[in-house]
Amino acid sequence: KVGPLSFQLVRHAHGTGELPDLAPLNTAFARLTEVLAEARARSGSSGPFFLGEQFSLADVALAPFFARLHITLQEKQVWDIQAYPQVAAWSEALRNRESVKASWPGDEVIQEVQRRQAHR
């Protein structure tokens, strides 16, 4: 449900589409907040990553999606991730991790790709 919504947000951010209903995004982030809390409770850690202090495969799998979504949401300021403090802190920890930064092509590259996708 969030995948198609993220593309609609990209189109809106670049002026080629209407702002979509953000209810599915809010639902997904509310659920993600629950999942983060459950995963951290099981791991016994309150660290910044999905499983607490340990950077895991869950973080690796979700980092690219969240980084792109962050750029899209930041560009148009249509949604406030701070409404979900656990998700915001997790997203921030991902963006600040050296291995994630080293593999990131740069915000400008992602914005350019999104611009091209929006005009297809």
Secondary structure as UniProt FT lines:
FT   HELIX           2..13
FT   TURN            14..15
FT   HELIX           23..43
FT   STRAND          51..52
FT   HELIX           57..76
FT   HELIX           81..83
FT   HELIX           85..96
FT   HELIX           98..103
FT   HELIX           107..118
//
